[in-house]
Amino acid sequence: MTGFWALVKRNTRLFFKDKGMFITAMISPLILLFLYATFLGQVYEDTFLSALPEGMVLKDEIISALVGGQLISSLLAVSCVTVSFCSNMLSIQDKVTGALRDLTVSPVKRGTLALSYYVSSAFSSLIVCLITAGAGLLYLYSTGWYLSASDVALLFCDVVLLVLFGTALSSVIHHFLSTDGQMSAVGTIISAGYGFLCGAYMPISQFNEGLRNVISLLPGTYGTGLVRNHALGGVFEYMVEDGVPAEAVDWMRDGIDCNLYFFGESVSQGTMYIVLGAAIVALLGLLIVINAMTARRRAKK
């Protein structure tokens, strides 16, 4: 265990010491927050207003809270995964620089080495993403605050789970990468495509039925759904108490993916947690199997 924790400290220290990697991971979510608030805020507001039933009027503060909650949930759903990919690039850099070869010469097992990359990357990503969540909550406070203490606690819990999921996913993918070019290509694909696949950039309800069914098979979709529910749950409850028909509120929840469906069947928040947790365990199990198979192949040579 001493060797394992030494590797975790080494990996974490190298991440924060690499100014390019750390600044990219730290600044990217904050830039996204600024861009979302500047450009997407008005788009989301117009979408909400145009989708309201005829004759229905909402207070300005409620509209601001709805827009802010959707912005923050989109930001966190994407950042928790993309930051994890960024912080986990050290495992590829060690292959490029030859440091991995030096580490494997030592008595440290490949499984222990892989786990150390996972733990250090998850820890580094959590720091960045929790800071991002704090900045998002400050933004939400300035636009319209309807969150309860339990909403905030569950939102941070969602961030932790999404980081663990993103780190596990990146660990599996990064295992097969060995050059800077491959690392950059995968990073670009994930940054550009993940937000669409998880429903952060565009609600899944806007897609056709076939694509909705395919996306409902992806664990990241349910991570986005959890963040959506906890960022917007308070304002929806207030709307019902303020006299907005429950049917209209439920229709809005459908429209922005607070309510998710698996081939037409409604998915509860408890089930979303189970799916996301199972995905983390499955990816970690796959990572262990991959490293065990790699170790056997190397032992035969």
NUTOR-633955 format. One line per field, with one value per residue: residue number from 1; x, y, z of N, C-alpha, C in turn. Coordinates in steps of 0.2 Angstrom, whole numbers. Example, Ala and Ser with C-alpha at 12.3 -4.5 7.8 and 13.67 -1.06 7.14 Angstrom:
2
nr	1; 2;
neast	66; 64;
nnorth	-28; -11;
nup	39; 35;
caeast	62; 68;
canorth	-22; -5;
caup	39; 36;
ceast	66; 64;
cnorth	-16; 0;
cup	39; 39;
# end
This chain:
301
nr	1; 2; 3; 4; 5; 6; 7; 8; 9; 10; 11; 12; 13; 14; 15; 16; 17; 18; 19; 20; 21; 22; 23; 24; 25; 26; 27; 28; 29; 30; 31; 32; 33; 34; 35; 36; 37; 38; 39; 40; 41; 42; 43; 44; 45; 46; 47; 48; 49; 50; 51; 52; 53; 54; 55; 56; 57; 58; 59; 60; 61; 62; 63; 64; 65; 66; 67; 68; 69; 70; 71; 72; 73; 74; 75; 76; 77; 78; 79; 80; 81; 82; 83; 84; 85; 86; 87; 88; 89; 90; 91; 92; 93; 94; 95; 96; 97; 98; 99; 100; 101; 102; 103; 104; 105; 106; 107; 108; 109; 110; 111; 112; 113; 114; 115; 116; 117; 118; 119; 120; 121; 122; 123; 124; 125; 126; 127; 128; 129; 130; 131; 132; 133; 134; 135; 136; 137; 138; 139; 140; 141; 142; 143; 144; 145; 146; 147; 148; 149; 150; 151; 152; 153; 154; 155; 156; 157; 158; 159; 160; 161; 162; 163; 164; 165; 166; 167; 168; 169; 170; 171; 172; 173; 174; 175; 176; 177; 178; 179; 180; 181; 182; 183; 184; 185; 186; 187; 188; 189; 190; 191; 192; 193; 194; 195; 196; 197; 198; 199; 200; 201; 202; 203; 204; 205; 206; 207; 208; 209; 210; 211; 212; 213; 214; 215; 216; 217; 218; 219; 220; 221; 222; 223; 224; 225; 226; 227; 228; 229; 230; 231; 232; 233; 234; 235; 236; 237; 238; 239; 240; 241; 242; 243; 244; 245; 246; 247; 248; 249; 250; 251; 252; 253; 254; 255; 256; 257; 258; 259; 260; 261; 262; 263; 264; 265; 266; 267; 268; 269; 270; 271; 272; 273; 274; 275; 276; 277; 278; 279; 280; 281; 282; 283; 284; 285; 286; 287; 288; 289; 290; 291; 292; 293; 294; 295; 296; 297; 298; 299; 300; 301;
neast	4; 10; 18; 8; 1; 12; 13; 1; 2; 13; 8; -3; 4; 12; 2; -3; 8; 11; 8; 1; -8; -15; -20; -28; -38; -43; -47; -56; -69; -74; -73; -83; -94; -95; -97; -109; -118; -117; -121; -129; -139; -149; -155; -160; -169; -178; -183; -190; -200; -206; -211; -221; -238; -252; -257; -252; -241; -226; -216; -203; -192; -193; -192; -178; -172; -175; -168; -155; -153; -154; -143; -132; -133; -130; -117; -110; -113; -106; -93; -88; -84; -76; -66; -61; -55; -45; -37; -33; -23; -10; -7; -5; 5; 16; 18; 23; 34; 42; 42; 33; 39; 50; 43; 37; 47; 50; 45; 32; 15; 6; -8; -9; -3; -11; -23; -18; -16; -30; -35; -28; -31; -45; -46; -39; -48; -60; -57; -56; -69; -78; -75; -79; -93; -96; -94; -104; -115; -115; -117; -130; -136; -136; -145; -157; -163; -168; -165; -164; -156; -154; -155; -143; -133; -136; -133; -119; -116; -119; -110; -98; -100; -101; -88; -81; -86; -82; -68; -66; -70; -62; -50; -51; -51; -39; -30; -27; -21; -6; 2; 5; -3; -14; -19; -23; -33; -43; -46; -52; -63; -70; -73; -80; -91; -97; -106; -117; -121; -124; -135; -133; -131; -141; -158; -163; -176; -179; -174; -177; -187; -180; -166; -167; -170; -158; -148; -153; -147; -135; -124; -120; -131; -140; -133; -133; -147; -149; -141; -149; -161; -158; -153; -164; -175; -180; -185; -196; -204; -208; -215; -226; -232; -235; -245; -245; -251; -249; -248; -242; -230; -224; -224; -214; -203; -202; -198; -185; -177; -178; -186; -183; -184; -184; -185; -198; -202; -204; -190; -184; -176; -169; -166; -158; -147; -143; -140; -129; -120; -118; -112; -100; -94; -93; -85; -73; -71; -68; -57; -48; -48; -42; -29; -24; -24; -15; -3; -1; 2; 14; 21; 23; 32;
nnorth	-6; 6; 9; 11; 23; 31; 32; 38; 51; 55; 56; 65; 76; 79; 82; 95; 102; 103; 116; 118; 108; 108; 121; 121; 112; 118; 131; 129; 124; 136; 145; 140; 142; 156; 157; 150; 157; 169; 167; 156; 158; 167; 160; 149; 155; 161; 149; 143; 153; 153; 140; 140; 136; 144; 159; 157; 164; 167; 172; 184; 181; 167; 162; 166; 158; 145; 145; 148; 136; 126; 130; 128; 114; 109; 113; 106; 93; 91; 95; 88; 76; 79; 86; 76; 67; 76; 77; 64; 62; 61; 47; 44; 53; 48; 36; 41; 49; 39; 36; 27; 15; 15; 14; 2; -7; -7; -16; -14; -18; -19; -17; -11; 1; 6; 8; 18; 29; 31; 35; 46; 54; 55; 62; 74; 79; 80; 91; 102; 101; 103; 116; 122; 119; 126; 139; 139; 138; 151; 159; 154; 159; 172; 174; 167; 159; 144; 133; 120; 114; 101; 99; 105; 97; 85; 88; 91; 77; 71; 77; 71; 57; 58; 62; 51; 42; 48; 47; 34; 30; 37; 31; 18; 20; 28; 18; 12; 21; 29; 40; 58; 63; 54; 56; 70; 69; 61; 68; 80; 74; 69; 81; 88; 80; 73; 81; 82; 69; 65; 73; 86; 98; 99; 95; 78; 76; 83; 75; 63; 48; 36; 40; 44; 33; 26; 34; 33; 22; 25; 28; 41; 49; 48; 53; 66; 68; 67; 78; 89; 87; 90; 103; 110; 106; 113; 125; 120; 115; 126; 133; 124; 126; 140; 140; 136; 124; 107; 98; 106; 109; 96; 94; 103; 98; 86; 92; 97; 86; 82; 73; 57; 44; 26; 18; 22; 20; 27; 33; 32; 43; 36; 24; 30; 33; 20; 15; 24; 21; 7; 8; 14; 4; -7; -1; 0; -13; -18; -11; -17; -30; -28; -23; -34; -44; -38; -38; -52; -55; -48; -55; -67; -64;
nup	0; 3; -8; -17; -13; -14; -27; -31; -24; -32; -45; -43; -39; -51; -60; -55; -55; -69; -78; -90; -91; -79; -79; -91; -87; -76; -81; -92; -88; -82; -92; -100; -92; -93; -107; -108; -100; -107; -120; -122; -113; -116; -127; -121; -112; -122; -127; -117; -115; -127; -127; -118; -113; -121; -114; -102; -90; -83; -68; -69; -61; -59; -72; -74; -65; -70; -82; -77; -69; -79; -87; -78; -74; -87; -89; -78; -80; -92; -89; -79; -84; -96; -89; -82; -92; -96; -84; -83; -93; -89; -88; -102; -105; -98; -105; -117; -113; -108; -95; -89; -93; -85; -72; -73; -72; -59; -44; -43; -47; -62; -61; -49; -53; -63; -55; -47; -55; -58; -45; -42; -53; -52; -39; -42; -52; -45; -37; -46; -52; -41; -37; -49; -48; -36; -41; -51; -42; -36; -47; -50; -38; -40; -51; -48; -34; -28; -22; -10; 5; 4; -10; -14; -8; -14; -27; -26; -24; -36; -44; -39; -42; -56; -59; -55; -64; -76; -75; -74; -87; -95; -91; -96; -110; -112; -109; -121; -129; -135; -139; -142; -152; -153; -141; -141; -152; -146; -135; -141; -148; -137; -130; -140; -143; -132; -125; -133; -133; -120; -118; -113; -121; -130; -126; -124; -127; -139; -149; -162; -160; -162; -160; -147; -140; -142; -135; -123; -118; -114; -100; -96; -99; -89; -78; -82; -81; -67; -62; -68; -62; -48; -49; -54; -47; -35; -40; -48; -39; -32; -42; -43; -30; -32; -40; -53; -65; -61; -72; -82; -77; -76; -90; -93; -86; -94; -106; -103; -99; -86; -83; -88; -100; -103; -117; -118; -105; -89; -80; -63; -51; -42; -49; -59; -52; -49; -61; -65; -55; -57; -70; -67; -58; -68; -78; -70; -67; -80; -83; -74; -79; -92; -88; -82; -92; -100; -92; -92; -105; -106; -97; -104; -114;
caeast	0; 15; 20; 2; 0; 17; 11; -5; 5; 17; 3; -7; 9; 14; -4; -4; 14; 11; 4; -3; -13; -19; -24; -33; -43; -46; -50; -61; -76; -76; -74; -89; -99; -96; -100; -116; -122; -117; -124; -135; -144; -155; -158; -164; -175; -183; -186; -195; -206; -210; -215; -227; -245; -255; -260; -248; -236; -221; -213; -196; -187; -194; -188; -171; -170; -175; -162; -149; -153; -152; -136; -127; -133; -127; -110; -108; -114; -100; -86; -86; -82; -71; -60; -58; -51; -39; -32; -30; -18; -4; -6; -2; 11; 21; 20; 27; 41; 46; 42; 29; 43; 54; 39; 35; 53; 50; 41; 24; 11; 2; -15; -8; -1; -17; -27; -15; -18; -37; -37; -25; -35; -52; -45; -38; -54; -64; -55; -58; -76; -81; -74; -84; -99; -97; -95; -111; -120; -114; -121; -137; -139; -137; -150; -163; -161; -174; -162; -164; -149; -153; -153; -136; -130; -137; -129; -112; -115; -119; -103; -93; -102; -100; -81; -79; -88; -78; -62; -66; -71; -55; -44; -51; -49; -32; -26; -25; -17; 1; 5; 2; -8; -20; -22; -26; -38; -48; -48; -56; -69; -74; -75; -85; -97; -100; -111; -123; -123; -127; -141; -132; -131; -148; -162; -165; -183; -179; -172; -182; -188; -174; -160; -168; -169; -150; -145; -155; -143; -129; -125; -119; -137; -143; -129; -136; -153; -148; -139; -154; -166; -156; -152; -170; -181; -183; -190; -202; -208; -210; -220; -233; -235; -237; -252; -244; -253; -244; -247; -238; -223; -222; -222; -208; -198; -201; -194; -178; -174; -178; -190; -180; -188; -180; -189; -205; -204; -201; -184; -184; -170; -166; -164; -153; -141; -141; -136; -123; -115; -116; -107; -93; -91; -92; -79; -67; -69; -65; -50; -44; -47; -38; -22; -22; -22; -8; 2; 0; 5; 21; 25; 25; 37;
canorth	0; 12; 10; 13; 30; 35; 33; 43; 57; 57; 58; 71; 82; 80; 86; 102; 105; 104; 121; 118; 103; 111; 128; 119; 108; 123; 137; 127; 125; 143; 148; 137; 145; 162; 157; 148; 163; 175; 166; 151; 160; 170; 155; 145; 159; 161; 142; 142; 157; 151; 134; 140; 136; 151; 163; 156; 169; 166; 178; 185; 177; 160; 161; 166; 152; 139; 146; 147; 129; 122; 131; 125; 107; 107; 114; 101; 86; 90; 97; 82; 70; 82; 87; 69; 65; 80; 76; 58; 62; 59; 40; 44; 56; 43; 32; 45; 51; 33; 35; 21; 9; 15; 12; -5; -11; -8; -21; -12; -22; -15; -16; -5; 7; 9; 11; 25; 34; 32; 38; 53; 58; 57; 67; 81; 81; 83; 98; 107; 101; 106; 123; 124; 118; 132; 145; 138; 140; 158; 161; 153; 163; 179; 174; 165; 154; 140; 126; 118; 111; 94; 99; 107; 91; 80; 91; 89; 70; 70; 79; 66; 51; 60; 62; 44; 39; 51; 45; 27; 29; 39; 26; 12; 23; 30; 12; 10; 27; 29; 45; 64; 64; 50; 60; 76; 67; 58; 74; 84; 71; 69; 88; 91; 75; 71; 85; 80; 62; 65; 78; 93; 104; 99; 90; 72; 76; 86; 71; 58; 42; 31; 42; 45; 26; 24; 38; 31; 16; 28; 30; 48; 52; 48; 58; 73; 69; 68; 85; 93; 87; 93; 110; 113; 103; 118; 130; 117; 114; 133; 134; 121; 130; 146; 140; 133; 118; 102; 96; 111; 108; 90; 95; 107; 93; 82; 95; 98; 80; 80; 66; 53; 38; 21; 15; 24; 19; 32; 31; 36; 45; 30; 20; 34; 32; 13; 15; 27; 17; 1; 9; 15; -2; -10; 1; -1; -20; -19; -9; -22; -36; -26; -23; -41; -47; -35; -41; -59; -55; -46; -60; -72; -62;
caup	0; 3; -15; -21; -11; -16; -34; -31; -23; -37; -51; -41; -39; -57; -63; -53; -57; -76; -78; -95; -90; -74; -81; -96; -83; -72; -84; -97; -86; -80; -99; -103; -88; -96; -113; -108; -98; -112; -127; -122; -108; -120; -131; -116; -110; -128; -128; -111; -116; -133; -126; -113; -116; -122; -109; -96; -89; -77; -66; -72; -57; -61; -79; -73; -61; -74; -87; -73; -67; -85; -89; -73; -75; -93; -88; -74; -84; -97; -86; -74; -89; -100; -85; -80; -97; -96; -78; -84; -98; -87; -90; -108; -105; -95; -110; -122; -110; -106; -87; -88; -93; -78; -67; -73; -70; -52; -42; -43; -52; -67; -58; -44; -56; -66; -50; -44; -60; -57; -39; -43; -58; -49; -34; -46; -56; -40; -35; -51; -53; -35; -38; -54; -45; -32; -45; -54; -37; -35; -53; -49; -33; -43; -56; -45; -30; -26; -20; -3; 7; 1; -17; -15; -6; -19; -33; -25; -24; -43; -46; -37; -46; -63; -60; -54; -70; -81; -74; -76; -94; -98; -89; -100; -116; -112; -109; -128; -132; -133; -143; -141; -157; -151; -135; -143; -156; -142; -131; -146; -149; -131; -129; -145; -144; -126; -123; -136; -132; -114; -118; -110; -126; -133; -123; -128; -129; -145; -154; -164; -155; -162; -157; -140; -137; -142; -130; -116; -116; -112; -93; -95; -100; -82; -74; -84; -78; -60; -61; -70; -56; -42; -50; -55; -43; -31; -44; -51; -33; -31; -47; -41; -25; -34; -44; -60; -65; -61; -79; -86; -74; -78; -97; -94; -84; -99; -111; -102; -97; -79; -83; -93; -102; -107; -122; -116; -98; -85; -76; -57; -49; -39; -55; -62; -47; -49; -68; -65; -51; -60; -75; -63; -56; -74; -81; -66; -68; -87; -82; -70; -83; -97; -86; -80; -98; -103; -88; -94; -112; -105; -94; -108; -118;
ceast	4; 16; 14; 1; 6; 16; 6; -2; 9; 13; 0; -2; 11; 8; -4; 3; 15; 6; -1; -9; -18; -23; -29; -39; -47; -50; -56; -68; -78; -77; -81; -95; -100; -99; -107; -120; -123; -122; -130; -141; -150; -159; -162; -170; -180; -186; -191; -201; -210; -214; -220; -233; -248; -259; -257; -242; -232; -218; -206; -191; -187; -191; -181; -168; -170; -170; -156; -148; -151; -145; -131; -127; -130; -119; -107; -108; -108; -94; -84; -82; -76; -65; -57; -53; -44; -34; -29; -25; -11; -2; -3; 4; 17; 23; 25; 34; 45; 46; 38; 34; 47; 50; 37; 41; 53; 45; 33; 21; 7; -5; -14; -7; -7; -22; -24; -17; -26; -38; -34; -29; -42; -51; -44; -44; -59; -63; -57; -65; -80; -80; -79; -91; -101; -98; -102; -116; -120; -118; -128; -140; -140; -143; -157; -162; -167; -172; -163; -157; -148; -152; -146; -132; -130; -133; -122; -111; -115; -113; -98; -94; -100; -92; -78; -80; -83; -71; -61; -66; -65; -50; -44; -49; -42; -27; -23; -22; -10; 5; 1; -4; -14; -23; -26; -33; -44; -51; -53; -63; -73; -77; -81; -92; -100; -106; -118; -126; -126; -133; -140; -133; -138; -152; -164; -172; -184; -177; -178; -182; -182; -168; -161; -167; -161; -147; -147; -151; -136; -129; -124; -126; -141; -139; -132; -143; -153; -146; -145; -160; -164; -155; -159; -176; -184; -187; -196; -207; -212; -216; -227; -236; -237; -243; -251; -246; -248; -243; -242; -231; -220; -220; -216; -202; -197; -196; -187; -174; -174; -181; -186; -184; -183; -185; -196; -206; -200; -195; -184; -177; -166; -162; -158; -146; -138; -137; -130; -118; -113; -111; -100; -90; -89; -85; -72; -65; -66; -58; -45; -42; -42; -30; -20; -20; -16; -3; 4; 4; 12; 25; 27; 30; 44;
cnorth	6; 14; 13; 21; 34; 37; 38; 50; 60; 60; 64; 77; 84; 84; 93; 105; 106; 110; 121; 113; 105; 117; 126; 116; 113; 128; 135; 127; 132; 147; 146; 140; 152; 162; 155; 153; 168; 173; 161; 153; 163; 165; 151; 149; 160; 155; 141; 147; 155; 144; 134; 140; 143; 153; 162; 161; 167; 172; 178; 181; 170; 158; 161; 160; 146; 140; 145; 139; 125; 123; 128; 117; 105; 107; 108; 94; 85; 90; 91; 77; 73; 83; 81; 66; 69; 78; 69; 57; 60; 52; 40; 47; 52; 38; 35; 47; 45; 32; 29; 15; 9; 12; 5; -10; -12; -14; -20; -15; -17; -13; -10; 1; 10; 12; 18; 30; 36; 36; 45; 57; 60; 62; 74; 84; 84; 90; 103; 107; 104; 113; 126; 124; 124; 138; 145; 140; 147; 161; 160; 157; 170; 180; 172; 159; 151; 134; 126; 115; 104; 94; 101; 101; 86; 82; 90; 81; 68; 72; 74; 60; 52; 60; 55; 41; 41; 48; 38; 26; 32; 34; 20; 15; 25; 24; 10; 16; 27; 35; 52; 65; 60; 54; 66; 74; 65; 64; 78; 81; 71; 76; 90; 86; 73; 75; 84; 73; 61; 70; 84; 99; 104; 93; 84; 72; 79; 81; 66; 52; 37; 33; 43; 38; 24; 28; 36; 25; 19; 30; 37; 52; 53; 52; 65; 74; 70; 76; 90; 93; 91; 101; 114; 111; 108; 123; 127; 116; 121; 134; 131; 125; 137; 146; 137; 126; 112; 99; 100; 110; 102; 90; 98; 102; 88; 85; 97; 92; 79; 74; 62; 46; 33; 17; 16; 23; 24; 30; 35; 38; 40; 25; 23; 33; 25; 12; 18; 23; 11; 2; 11; 8; -7; -8; 0; -9; -22; -16; -14; -28; -34; -26; -30; -45; -44; -37; -48; -59; -53; -51; -66; -71; -63;
cup	0; -4; -19; -19; -13; -24; -35; -30; -29; -43; -49; -42; -46; -61; -61; -54; -65; -77; -84; -94; -85; -76; -86; -92; -79; -76; -89; -94; -84; -87; -101; -99; -91; -102; -113; -105; -103; -118; -126; -117; -111; -124; -126; -114; -116; -129; -123; -113; -122; -132; -121; -116; -116; -116; -102; -95; -82; -75; -69; -68; -58; -67; -78; -69; -65; -79; -83; -71; -73; -87; -84; -73; -81; -92; -84; -77; -89; -94; -82; -78; -92; -95; -83; -85; -97; -90; -79; -89; -96; -88; -97; -109; -103; -100; -115; -119; -108; -98; -85; -88; -87; -72; -67; -72; -63; -50; -42; -49; -56; -65; -53; -47; -59; -61; -47; -49; -59; -51; -40; -47; -55; -43; -37; -49; -51; -38; -40; -52; -47; -35; -43; -52; -40; -36; -49; -49; -36; -41; -52; -43; -35; -48; -52; -41; -27; -23; -12; -1; 4; -6; -18; -13; -11; -26; -32; -26; -31; -46; -45; -41; -53; -64; -59; -61; -76; -81; -76; -83; -97; -96; -94; -107; -117; -112; -116; -132; -130; -136; -141; -146; -156; -145; -137; -147; -151; -138; -135; -147; -143; -130; -133; -144; -138; -124; -126; -134; -125; -113; -114; -115; -128; -129; -127; -131; -136; -151; -156; -159; -156; -159; -149; -136; -137; -136; -123; -114; -113; -104; -92; -95; -93; -77; -76; -81; -71; -58; -63; -64; -50; -43; -51; -51; -38; -34; -46; -45; -31; -36; -45; -35; -27; -39; -51; -60; -65; -68; -83; -83; -76; -86; -98; -92; -90; -105; -110; -99; -90; -78; -89; -94; -105; -111; -120; -109; -94; -81; -69; -56; -46; -44; -58; -58; -48; -56; -68; -61; -54; -66; -72; -62; -62; -77; -77; -67; -75; -86; -79; -75; -89; -94; -84; -86; -101; -99; -90; -100; -111; -102; -98; -113; -116;
# end
